[in-house]
Amino acid sequence: NSRGTSYLLKDSIPITEFSASGPFEGHDLLRRGFTSVKNELLPSHPLELSEKNFQLNQDKTNFATLRNIQGLHAPLKLQMEFRAVKQVQRLPFLHSSNIALDTLRGNDECIGFEDILNDPSQSEVMGEPHMMMEYKLGLL
């Protein structure tokens, strides 16, 4: 994922926590697909691991280059700005575009796969706002 949107979903409650769990619960084929032990053990393609870590590797390379050119203060300042921008988000049940983070990374003018076909990890199912807020605050 070129935008690194995994941090958007870390505070949301997975859909499976709303469903009843127990020995009689069936496997949801529409949401999870067919089960395969081989897919859980090995990546489906040799480049899959590289693509998962693309943004992290790109950030490391950019910080190393910035450090060599401008000194140690430049990547530290940029990392501090990244952390500050990542903390500002909407409520857990609302989608956040993170335009400030995209601007810092230089992705605000880029059109990617997730812009046209959307990120598959973001489902259209909206949870109950009160439960999601209680979960984020640690009350559940």
C-alpha positions, 0 to 999 in steps of 0.5 A, a space after each residue: 500500500 503506497 499510502 500506508 493506511 494500516 494506521 487508520 484501522 488500528 483503532 477500529 474494532 474488527 467486525 468479528 468482535 461484533 459477531 457471536 463466537 463459539 463452537 457453532 460459528 461458521 466461517 464467513 466466506 464472503 468476508 474472509 474467503 476460502 481457508 488455506 493453510 499454505 496461504 497463511 504460512 507463505 506469501 502468495 507471491 515473492 514480491 508480496 513482502 516487499 510491497 507490504 514494507 514499501 512505504 517503510 523502506 522508502 521512508 528509511 531511504 529518504 531519511 538516510 539521504 536527508 541525514 547525509 545531505 542536511 545532517 541529523 536534525 532534518 530526519 528527526 524533525 520530519 519524524 516528529 512531524 509525522 508522529 504529530 500528524 498521525 495523532 490527529 484523526 477523526 473519530 474511530 467510526 469515521 474515515 480519515 483522509 490524512 491529507 496532512 500526512 500525504 502532504 508531508 510524504 509528497 503523495 498529495 498529488 499522486 493518484 494510486 490504486 487505492 484512490 480509484 478502486 479503494 483500499 480493500 481493508 476499508 470495508 463499507 460496514 460502519 460499526 456502532 459509534 458508541 461501542 467503537 468509541 468505548 473500545 478506543 477509550 478502553 472502557 470495553 
